[in-house]
């Protein structure tokens, strides 16, 4: 593997031993629910303001999760060799990412999503050679952003959402990061010491208010 920046080394060293229990993942899948394999790319790289992560905003016209912020990724295809292949293929299709500049560091255990029946494998990677990225298909992706981690964590809230959901939320560049994406971010970055300690008491915010909060920072 190519040399990693110092800030990424601890995370890369931690990945091979991570279990679902380490991630404290709340899985609530019905025993009879069939699962669909999927993968997302947690792509970390150096930027002008320090470490960054690549995020997308889903198109507002999609039937599921429209307008939500997400990692590049999607369902596995039969021809995909593994979760990393799925994540890289989807990222290329969605953002135009050149996989030749990406070093995969490891795959986390599949995380079950009860509402969709997917089992999503986060694939952590280093963006070794930065290249241009952007919206490839506007019907699927509305926006692509490489967001500095310091900017992401500058304002954090505890969000309450549909169905009694409670979890972290971040407003950055007019985007609201919450749900699965925020949950994976805090867990993955926490493994490598890349998440600063949150305040002892986080302000609580409801989803509608959080969307306005994020929009105000656009």
Buried (B, 14 or more C-beta within 10 A) or exposed (E): EEEBEEBBEEBBBBBEEBEEEBBEBEEEBEEEEEBEBBBBBBBBBBBEEEBBBBBBBBBEEBEEBEBBBBBBBBEBEEEBEBBBBBBBBBBBBBBBBBBEBBBBBBBBBBBBBEBBEBBBBBBBBBBBEEEEBEBBEEEBBBBBBBBBBEBBBEBBBBBBBEEEEEBBBBBBBEBBBBBBBBBBBBBBBBBBEBBEEEEEEEEEBEBEEBBEBBEEEE
